[in-house]
Each structure stands twice: as C-alpha cells, then as structure tokens.
Amino acid sequence: MPEIAEVERARLRIHRQLLNHKIVHVETQPDALVFKDITPTIFSEKLLDRTLVDTKRWGKYFVLLFDKGPSMVAHFGMTGGIRFQHEEQPENWPPKFWKLLITFQDPYDKDKTIQFAFKDPRRLARLRLVEGKDPLLEDPIKKLGFDPVLSLPPPDIFNRLVLRRSVPVKALLLDQSFSAGVGNWVADEVLYQAKIHPAQYTNTLTMDELTALYEKLKFVCETAVKKEADESRFPEDWLMKYRWNKGKKTGQKLPNGVSLKFETVAGRTSAFAPSRQILRKSVLKKTIVKKSATQDISTEKIPTTKQDNRLKQKDEILGLRRSSRSLSKKQ
C-alpha cells in the first residue's frame, strides 16, 4: 500500500511535469466506488479547461489545485497509482485498470500535450472533487491527524497524544487520525529503530521510549520522503530493505545477524527484532506527562471520552492538525 513517501513521490512527479498545464481532454471509467460522491461524467466536466496551479499532500492524500473550480483530492487505496504516456511503451497505453485519463496542454507549446492516467486494479482508491480555497481544511483531509513531515507537533504535545491512549503502539501509528501517512512498513521501521515492541501499549512507554519514538518517526518519514520512496537510496541498515517475504531471502535475519520475527499486531503483519524490541509486562493504566517538564511520567486515571474530545479540540486550536501551507517546491 502506498504510504507517505510513495504518495509524496507521486505528487512531485505531477508537480514537475504538469504545473501550469491546461486540461484539454478528460476520460473516465464508470466506477461508482473510485469516484466518491460524484458521477464520472460530472467529474470530467468540472475538470475540463482547468489549469493546474499547485499540488499538495497530507498523509496518504495528494491534491491537485486548479485556477478555478474544485480541487482534485486523490487517495491510492492499496493498489492505486499514476502513469504518464511518454514514460510507457505504446502497447501499454492506456494502462490496465485505468480509471481517469487527463490530457494536459503545454503552456508554451500548444501542439504539445502530456497524458496522465490514474489506475487502480482493486478499486479501493478514491477520487474526489473538493470545494474551498484550501482542500486540506475540508473533508476528508481535515479529519486526519498530524503529518509527520509537515506538522509533527512539539515533543511535549506528541507525548500527551501518545500517552492518553491505551493501545498497542503499532496500532496508534497506523491510526490515520493520529499520524496521517504512516502505514505498515513505516510503522515497523520506526519501532525497529526506536527499539520498541509493536505490541507495547502506548500508556506504558517510558520517557526514553517516547523520545526515541518521536525522533525515529521524524527521521524515517523525512528520509523516506527525501529519497522519494526509492528503496535503493534508503540506509543499508533499515529493516524495510529486508522485511519483505517474511525474511526468507535472508533466512529471517538482517545483515547484522539480528533475527526477525513476524507477528500480527493491530490486524497487520509486523516485522520486528525480538532481541532489541522487548515486550515488557506492564499494568495497563493510563499515564500522562506532568505539567513540569522536569518531572517524570505519573500514573493517572484513563480520561473519559469528553476529556479526549477536549484534548482534540485543543490540538485543533493550536493548529497542529492542519496546515494550509503550499507544498510547491522549486524543482
């Protein structure tokens, strides 16, 4: 499933090749699942004659912003992806399982066009048109948590967000209302590097573990995005490079000799190293950080739903959940 880095790479490809290009032709497949809350015909009509002026990403969503009308908000689901005609062999165009084909006109050469495709074999992807000046502030993106690259909260607030929950830490990382963009391999990589067992409950994490979790979440996501999801450019000691096929190619061991193990945590297959990610037995009581930054973690009663809601509202007031800044970059 495409995660934060793969989605950012897709956004960058679109931004680099299609910025300031005008849509002169649109084709869609009649798919009521992929096209969310809109018919494919109306979807096509609303995109025609629009010019792409910017792109954004939040978590696993990427956004195309046009000079007028709604923005296009896309999610790859499990098997979605983008293609460009000029990068494919003629016999492979249009790609199998395409849902959307858009022809963009070059702003400097009216006779030159670029054809873009969105495809999805399993039909779990979603394509939406969203009104409003900033689609990051509208559904469905506004319901997501912080983006680890764009809006990672300060450590003290991050700690509170983690400790107020009582779930396996792997489950929390996968929760898109907590950390938007983190998927299975990113979560496993973060926990491996932080030396935390994926089944360790969040409210039992020590201050050292919270610090490691924060630092490794930041490092893994920023590195993966910077390398544009190119596995060959990832550090050689990353678990991600050896976790596939359940470690069969390496005898379920990493190059440094550390053995891997695979267990189902939070409904997902989790790869971890038992020798460095040790599951501690703990009394599962809610822990929070005291007001004084110099004090240790104390144990208190689990907050009620109303208390959780107040904390969420505070997060929104602080502006940690959402950012309207443009992701356009000088390429």
Contacts in CASP RR format, 6 or more apart in sequence:
PFRMAT RR
TARGET T0000
AUTHOR 0000-0000-0000
METHOD contacts of the structure
MODEL  1
MPEIAEVERARLRIHRQLLNHKIVHVETQPDALVFKDITPTIFSEKLLDR
TLVDTKRWGKYFVLLFDKGPSMVAHFGMTGGIRFQHEEQPENWPPKFWKL
LITFQDPYDKDKTIQFAFKDPRRLARLRLVEGKDPLLEDPIKKLGFDPVL
SLPPPDIFNRLVLRRSVPVKALLLDQSFSAGVGNWVADEVLYQAKIHPAQ
YTNTLTMDELTALYEKLKFVCETAVKKEADESRFPEDWLMKYRWNKGKKT
GQKLPNGVSLKFETVAGRTSAFAPSRQILRKSVLKKTIVKKSATQDISTE
KIPTTKQDNRLKQKDEILGLRRSSRSLSKKQ
1 76 0 8 1.000
1 77 0 8 1.000
1 78 0 8 1.000
1 79 0 8 1.000
1 183 0 8 1.000
1 184 0 8 1.000
2 10 0 8 1.000
2 60 0 8 1.000
2 76 0 8 1.000
2 77 0 8 1.000
2 80 0 8 1.000
2 81 0 8 1.000
3 60 0 8 1.000
3 181 0 8 1.000
3 182 0 8 1.000
3 183 0 8 1.000
3 184 0 8 1.000
3 185 0 8 1.000
3 186 0 8 1.000
3 224 0 8 1.000
4 59 0 8 1.000
4 60 0 8 1.000
4 147 0 8 1.000
4 148 0 8 1.000
4 149 0 8 1.000
4 181 0 8 1.000
4 182 0 8 1.000
4 183 0 8 1.000
4 186 0 8 1.000
4 221 0 8 1.000
4 224 0 8 1.000
4 225 0 8 1.000
5 186 0 8 1.000
5 221 0 8 1.000
5 224 0 8 1.000
5 225 0 8 1.000
5 227 0 8 1.000
5 228 0 8 1.000
5 229 0 8 1.000
6 76 0 8 1.000
6 229 0 8 1.000
7 57 0 8 1.000
7 59 0 8 1.000
7 60 0 8 1.000
7 61 0 8 1.000
7 62 0 8 1.000
7 76 0 8 1.000
7 181 0 8 1.000
8 57 0 8 1.000
8 62 0 8 1.000
8 149 0 8 1.000
8 225 0 8 1.000
8 228 0 8 1.000
8 229 0 8 1.000
9 228 0 8 1.000
9 229 0 8 1.000
10 62 0 8 1.000
10 76 0 8 1.000
10 81 0 8 1.000
10 82 0 8 1.000
11 55 0 8 1.000
11 56 0 8 1.000
11 57 0 8 1.000
11 62 0 8 1.000
11 327 0 8 1.000
12 228 0 8 1.000
12 329 0 8 1.000
12 331 0 8 1.000
13 82 0 8 1.000
13 84 0 8 1.000
14 52 0 8 1.000
14 55 0 8 1.000
14 62 0 8 1.000
14 64 0 8 1.000
14 82 0 8 1.000
14 116 0 8 1.000
15 55 0 8 1.000
15 328 0 8 1.000
15 329 0 8 1.000
15 331 0 8 1.000
16 331 0 8 1.000
17 84 0 8 1.000
17 114 0 8 1.000
18 52 0 8 1.000
18 104 0 8 1.000
18 114 0 8 1.000
18 116 0 8 1.000
19 52 0 8 1.000
19 53 0 8 1.000
19 54 0 8 1.000
19 55 0 8 1.000
19 328 0 8 1.000
20 51 0 8 1.000
20 52 0 8 1.000
20 53 0 8 1.000
20 107 0 8 1.000
21 51 0 8 1.000
21 52 0 8 1.000
21 104 0 8 1.000
21 105 0 8 1.000
21 106 0 8 1.000
21 107 0 8 1.000
21 114 0 8 1.000
22 49 0 8 1.000
22 50 0 8 1.000
22 51 0 8 1.000
22 52 0 8 1.000
22 104 0 8 1.000
22 105 0 8 1.000
22 107 0 8 1.000
23 47 0 8 1.000
23 48 0 8 1.000
23 49 0 8 1.000
23 50 0 8 1.000
23 51 0 8 1.000
23 52 0 8 1.000
23 66 0 8 1.000
23 102 0 8 1.000
23 103 0 8 1.000
23 104 0 8 1.000
23 105 0 8 1.000
24 48 0 8 1.000
24 49 0 8 1.000
24 103 0 8 1.000
24 104 0 8 1.000
24 105 0 8 1.000
24 113 0 8 1.000
25 48 0 8 1.000
25 101 0 8 1.000
25 102 0 8 1.000
25 103 0 8 1.000
26 43 0 8 1.000
26 44 0 8 1.000
26 47 0 8 1.000
26 48 0 8 1.000
26 100 0 8 1.000
26 101 0 8 1.000
26 102 0 8 1.000
26 103 0 8 1.000
27 44 0 8 1.000
27 100 0 8 1.000
27 101 0 8 1.000
27 102 0 8 1.000
28 35 0 8 1.000
28 40 0 8 1.000
28 41 0 8 1.000
28 43 0 8 1.000
28 44 0 8 1.000
28 99 0 8 1.000
28 100 0 8 1.000
28 101 0 8 1.000
29 40 0 8 1.000
29 98 0 8 1.000
29 99 0 8 1.000
29 100 0 8 1.000
30 40 0 8 1.000
31 40 0 8 1.000
31 99 0 8 1.000
31 123 0 8 1.000
33 123 0 8 1.000
33 124 0 8 1.000
34 99 0 8 1.000
34 120 0 8 1.000
34 123 0 8 1.000
34 125 0 8 1.000
34 126 0 8 1.000
34 127 0 8 1.000
35 43 0 8 1.000
35 99 0 8 1.000
35 127 0 8 1.000
36 126 0 8 1.000
36 127 0 8 1.000
36 128 0 8 1.000
37 128 0 8 1.000
38 128 0 8 1.000
38 129 0 8 1.000
43 100 0 8 1.000
43 127 0 8 1.000
43 129 0 8 1.000
46 69 0 8 1.000
46 70 0 8 1.000
46 129 0 8 1.000
47 66 0 8 1.000
47 72 0 8 1.000
47 102 0 8 1.000
47 129 0 8 1.000
50 66 0 8 1.000
50 67 0 8 1.000
50 68 0 8 1.000
50 69 0 8 1.000
51 66 0 8 1.000
51 67 0 8 1.000
51 107 0 8 1.000
52 64 0 8 1.000
52 65 0 8 1.000
52 66 0 8 1.000
52 104 0 8 1.000
53 65 0 8 1.000
53 66 0 8 1.000
53 67 0 8 1.000
54 65 0 8 1.000
54 326 0 8 1.000
54 327 0 8 1.000
54 328 0 8 1.000
55 62 0 8 1.000
55 63 0 8 1.000
55 64 0 8 1.000
55 65 0 8 1.000
55 327 0 8 1.000
55 328 0 8 1.000
56 62 0 8 1.000
56 63 0 8 1.000
56 65 0 8 1.000
56 135 0 8 1.000
56 136 0 8 1.000
56 326 0 8 1.000
56 327 0 8 1.000
57 63 0 8 1.000
57 147 0 8 1.000
57 150 0 8 1.000
57 327 0 8 1.000
58 136 0 8 1.000
58 141 0 8 1.000
58 144 0 8 1.000
58 147 0 8 1.000
58 150 0 8 1.000
58 180 0 8 1.000
58 322 0 8 1.000
59 144 0 8 1.000
59 147 0 8 1.000
59 176 0 8 1.000
59 180 0 8 1.000
59 181 0 8 1.000
60 75 0 8 1.000
60 76 0 8 1.000
60 77 0 8 1.000
60 176 0 8 1.000
60 180 0 8 1.000
60 181 0 8 1.000
61 73 0 8 1.000
61 74 0 8 1.000
61 75 0 8 1.000
61 140 0 8 1.000
61 141 0 8 1.000
61 144 0 8 1.000
61 180 0 8 1.000
62 73 0 8 1.000
62 74 0 8 1.000
63 71 0 8 1.000
63 72 0 8 1.000
63 73 0 8 1.000
63 74 0 8 1.000
63 130 0 8 1.000
63 135 0 8 1.000
63 136 0 8 1.000
63 141 0 8 1.000
64 71 0 8 1.000
64 72 0 8 1.000
64 74 0 8 1.000
65 71 0 8 1.000
65 135 0 8 1.000
66 72 0 8 1.000
69 131 0 8 1.000
70 129 0 8 1.000
70 130 0 8 1.000
70 131 0 8 1.000
70 132 0 8 1.000
71 129 0 8 1.000
71 130 0 8 1.000
71 132 0 8 1.000
71 135 0 8 1.000
72 127 0 8 1.000
72 128 0 8 1.000
72 129 0 8 1.000
72 130 0 8 1.000
73 127 0 8 1.000
73 128 0 8 1.000
73 129 0 8 1.000
73 130 0 8 1.000
73 135 0 8 1.000
73 140 0 8 1.000
73 141 0 8 1.000
74 118 0 8 1.000
74 125 0 8 1.000
74 126 0 8 1.000
74 127 0 8 1.000
74 128 0 8 1.000
75 125 0 8 1.000
75 126 0 8 1.000
76 120 0 8 1.000
76 125 0 8 1.000
77 120 0 8 1.000
77 122 0 8 1.000
77 124 0 8 1.000
77 125 0 8 1.000
77 126 0 8 1.000
78 122 0 8 1.000
78 124 0 8 1.000
79 120 0 8 1.000
79 121 0 8 1.000
79 122 0 8 1.000
79 124 0 8 1.000
79 125 0 8 1.000
80 118 0 8 1.000
80 119 0 8 1.000
80 120 0 8 1.000
80 121 0 8 1.000
80 122 0 8 1.000
80 124 0 8 1.000
80 125 0 8 1.000
81 118 0 8 1.000
81 119 0 8 1.000
81 120 0 8 1.000
81 125 0 8 1.000
82 116 0 8 1.000
82 117 0 8 1.000
82 118 0 8 1.000
82 119 0 8 1.000
83 93 0 8 1.000
83 95 0 8 1.000
83 98 0 8 1.000
83 116 0 8 1.000
83 117 0 8 1.000
83 119 0 8 1.000
84 114 0 8 1.000
84 115 0 8 1.000
84 116 0 8 1.000
84 117 0 8 1.000
85 93 0 8 1.000
85 94 0 8 1.000
85 114 0 8 1.000
85 115 0 8 1.000
85 116 0 8 1.000
85 117 0 8 1.000
86 114 0 8 1.000
86 115 0 8 1.000
88 95 0 8 1.000
93 115 0 8 1.000
93 117 0 8 1.000
94 101 0 8 1.000
94 117 0 8 1.000
95 117 0 8 1.000
95 119 0 8 1.000
96 119 0 8 1.000
96 121 0 8 1.000
97 119 0 8 1.000
97 120 0 8 1.000
97 121 0 8 1.000
98 117 0 8 1.000
98 118 0 8 1.000
98 119 0 8 1.000
99 118 0 8 1.000
99 119 0 8 1.000
99 120 0 8 1.000
99 125 0 8 1.000
99 127 0 8 1.000
100 117 0 8 1.000
100 118 0 8 1.000
100 127 0 8 1.000
101 115 0 8 1.000
101 116 0 8 1.000
101 117 0 8 1.000
102 115 0 8 1.000
102 116 0 8 1.000
102 117 0 8 1.000
103 113 0 8 1.000
103 114 0 8 1.000
103 115 0 8 1.000
103 116 0 8 1.000
104 113 0 8 1.000
104 114 0 8 1.000
104 115 0 8 1.000
104 116 0 8 1.000
105 112 0 8 1.000
105 113 0 8 1.000
106 112 0 8 1.000
106 113 0 8 1.000
106 114 0 8 1.000
118 125 0 8 1.000
118 127 0 8 1.000
128 140 0 8 1.000
130 138 0 8 1.000
130 139 0 8 1.000
131 138 0 8 1.000
132 138 0 8 1.000
134 324 0 8 1.000
135 141 0 8 1.000
136 142 0 8 1.000
136 322 0 8 1.000
136 323 0 8 1.000
136 324 0 8 1.000
137 322 0 8 1.000
137 324 0 8 1.000
141 322 0 8 1.000
142 321 0 8 1.000
142 322 0 8 1.000
143 177 0 8 1.000
144 176 0 8 1.000
144 177 0 8 1.000
144 180 0 8 1.000
144 321 0 8 1.000
145 176 0 8 1.000
145 177 0 8 1.000
145 178 0 8 1.000
145 179 0 8 1.000
145 180 0 8 1.000
145 321 0 8 1.000
146 152 0 8 1.000
146 153 0 8 1.000
146 178 0 8 1.000
146 179 0 8 1.000
146 180 0 8 1.000
146 320 0 8 1.000
146 321 0 8 1.000
147 179 0 8 1.000
147 180 0 8 1.000
147 181 0 8 1.000
147 323 0 8 1.000
148 179 0 8 1.000
148 180 0 8 1.000
148 181 0 8 1.000
148 182 0 8 1.000
148 217 0 8 1.000
148 218 0 8 1.000
148 221 0 8 1.000
148 222 0 8 1.000
149 221 0 8 1.000
149 222 0 8 1.000
149 225 0 8 1.000
150 323 0 8 1.000
150 325 0 8 1.000
150 327 0 8 1.000
151 319 0 8 1.000
151 320 0 8 1.000
151 321 0 8 1.000
151 322 0 8 1.000
151 323 0 8 1.000
152 158 0 8 1.000
152 214 0 8 1.000
152 217 0 8 1.000
152 218 0 8 1.000
153 161 0 8 1.000
153 315 0 8 1.000
153 318 0 8 1.000
153 320 0 8 1.000
155 210 0 8 1.000
155 211 0 8 1.000
155 214 0 8 1.000
156 289 0 8 1.000
156 293 0 8 1.000
157 315 0 8 1.000
157 318 0 8 1.000
157 320 0 8 1.000
158 210 0 8 1.000
158 214 0 8 1.000
159 207 0 8 1.000
159 210 0 8 1.000
159 214 0 8 1.000
159 289 0 8 1.000
160 288 0 8 1.000
160 289 0 8 1.000
160 311 0 8 1.000
161 178 0 8 1.000
161 311 0 8 1.000
161 315 0 8 1.000
162 169 0 8 1.000
162 172 0 8 1.000
162 202 0 8 1.000
162 205 0 8 1.000
162 210 0 8 1.000
162 213 0 8 1.000
163 202 0 8 1.000
163 203 0 8 1.000
163 205 0 8 1.000
163 210 0 8 1.000
163 286 0 8 1.000
163 287 0 8 1.000
163 288 0 8 1.000
163 289 0 8 1.000
163 297 0 8 1.000
164 203 0 8 1.000
164 286 0 8 1.000
164 288 0 8 1.000
164 303 0 8 1.000
164 308 0 8 1.000
164 311 0 8 1.000
165 172 0 8 1.000
165 178 0 8 1.000
165 202 0 8 1.000
165 203 0 8 1.000
166 201 0 8 1.000
166 202 0 8 1.000
166 203 0 8 1.000
166 284 0 8 1.000
166 286 0 8 1.000
166 302 0 8 1.000
167 175 0 8 1.000
167 201 0 8 1.000
167 202 0 8 1.000
167 266 0 8 1.000
168 198 0 8 1.000
168 199 0 8 1.000
168 200 0 8 1.000
168 201 0 8 1.000
168 202 0 8 1.000
168 265 0 8 1.000
168 266 0 8 1.000
169 191 0 8 1.000
169 196 0 8 1.000
169 197 0 8 1.000
169 198 0 8 1.000
169 199 0 8 1.000
169 200 0 8 1.000
169 201 0 8 1.000
169 202 0 8 1.000
169 205 0 8 1.000
169 213 0 8 1.000
170 187 0 8 1.000
170 188 0 8 1.000
170 191 0 8 1.000
170 198 0 8 1.000
170 199 0 8 1.000
170 265 0 8 1.000
170 266 0 8 1.000
170 268 0 8 1.000
170 270 0 8 1.000
171 265 0 8 1.000
171 266 0 8 1.000
172 178 0 8 1.000
172 179 0 8 1.000
172 202 0 8 1.000
173 179 0 8 1.000
173 182 0 8 1.000
173 183 0 8 1.000
173 186 0 8 1.000
173 187 0 8 1.000
173 190 0 8 1.000
173 191 0 8 1.000
173 217 0 8 1.000
174 182 0 8 1.000
174 183 0 8 1.000
174 184 0 8 1.000
174 187 0 8 1.000
174 266 0 8 1.000
174 268 0 8 1.000
176 182 0 8 1.000
179 217 0 8 1.000
181 221 0 8 1.000
182 190 0 8 1.000
182 217 0 8 1.000
182 221 0 8 1.000
184 268 0 8 1.000
184 269 0 8 1.000
184 270 0 8 1.000
185 240 0 8 1.000
185 243 0 8 1.000
186 220 0 8 1.000
186 221 0 8 1.000
186 224 0 8 1.000
187 198 0 8 1.000
187 270 0 8 1.000
188 198 0 8 1.000
188 239 0 8 1.000
188 240 0 8 1.000
188 243 0 8 1.000
188 270 0 8 1.000
188 271 0 8 1.000
188 272 0 8 1.000
189 216 0 8 1.000
189 220 0 8 1.000
189 238 0 8 1.000
189 239 0 8 1.000
189 240 0 8 1.000
190 213 0 8 1.000
190 216 0 8 1.000
190 217 0 8 1.000
190 220 0 8 1.000
191 197 0 8 1.000
191 198 0 8 1.000
191 213 0 8 1.000
191 216 0 8 1.000
191 272 0 8 1.000
191 277 0 8 1.000
192 239 0 8 1.000
192 271 0 8 1.000
192 272 0 8 1.000
192 273 0 8 1.000
192 276 0 8 1.000
192 277 0 8 1.000
193 212 0 8 1.000
193 216 0 8 1.000
193 219 0 8 1.000
193 220 0 8 1.000
193 239 0 8 1.000
194 209 0 8 1.000
194 212 0 8 1.000
194 213 0 8 1.000
194 215 0 8 1.000
194 216 0 8 1.000
194 217 0 8 1.000
195 209 0 8 1.000
195 212 0 8 1.000
195 276 0 8 1.000
195 277 0 8 1.000
196 205 0 8 1.000
196 209 0 8 1.000
196 212 0 8 1.000
196 213 0 8 1.000
196 277 0 8 1.000
197 272 0 8 1.000
197 277 0 8 1.000
197 278 0 8 1.000
197 279 0 8 1.000
197 280 0 8 1.000
198 263 0 8 1.000
198 265 0 8 1.000
198 266 0 8 1.000
198 270 0 8 1.000
198 272 0 8 1.000
198 277 0 8 1.000
199 263 0 8 1.000
199 265 0 8 1.000
199 270 0 8 1.000
199 279 0 8 1.000
200 209 0 8 1.000
200 279 0 8 1.000
200 280 0 8 1.000
200 282 0 8 1.000
201 282 0 8 1.000
201 284 0 8 1.000
203 284 0 8 1.000
203 285 0 8 1.000
203 286 0 8 1.000
203 287 0 8 1.000
203 302 0 8 1.000
204 280 0 8 1.000
204 282 0 8 1.000
204 283 0 8 1.000
204 284 0 8 1.000
204 287 0 8 1.000
205 213 0 8 1.000
205 287 0 8 1.000
206 297 0 8 1.000
207 296 0 8 1.000
207 297 0 8 1.000
223 234 0 8 1.000
223 235 0 8 1.000
224 234 0 8 1.000
227 233 0 8 1.000
227 234 0 8 1.000
231 240 0 8 1.000
231 241 0 8 1.000
234 240 0 8 1.000
234 241 0 8 1.000
236 255 0 8 1.000
237 254 0 8 1.000
237 255 0 8 1.000
237 256 0 8 1.000
239 254 0 8 1.000
239 260 0 8 1.000
239 271 0 8 1.000
239 273 0 8 1.000
242 249 0 8 1.000
242 250 0 8 1.000
242 254 0 8 1.000
242 255 0 8 1.000
242 260 0 8 1.000
243 260 0 8 1.000
243 271 0 8 1.000
246 252 0 8 1.000
246 260 0 8 1.000
246 262 0 8 1.000
246 269 0 8 1.000
246 271 0 8 1.000
247 253 0 8 1.000
247 260 0 8 1.000
247 262 0 8 1.000
247 271 0 8 1.000
250 260 0 8 1.000
252 259 0 8 1.000
252 260 0 8 1.000
252 261 0 8 1.000
253 259 0 8 1.000
253 260 0 8 1.000
254 260 0 8 1.000
254 273 0 8 1.000
258 273 0 8 1.000
258 275 0 8 1.000
258 276 0 8 1.000
259 273 0 8 1.000
259 274 0 8 1.000
259 275 0 8 1.000
260 271 0 8 1.000
260 272 0 8 1.000
260 273 0 8 1.000
261 271 0 8 1.000
261 272 0 8 1.000
261 273 0 8 1.000
261 274 0 8 1.000
262 269 0 8 1.000
262 270 0 8 1.000
262 271 0 8 1.000
263 269 0 8 1.000
263 270 0 8 1.000
263 272 0 8 1.000
264 270 0 8 1.000
285 299 0 8 1.000
285 300 0 8 1.000
285 302 0 8 1.000
286 299 0 8 1.000
286 300 0 8 1.000
286 301 0 8 1.000
286 302 0 8 1.000
286 303 0 8 1.000
287 297 0 8 1.000
287 298 0 8 1.000
287 299 0 8 1.000
287 300 0 8 1.000
288 297 0 8 1.000
288 298 0 8 1.000
288 300 0 8 1.000
289 297 0 8 1.000
290 296 0 8 1.000
290 297 0 8 1.000
290 298 0 8 1.000
303 311 0 8 1.000
315 321 0 8 1.000
316 322 0 8 1.000
END
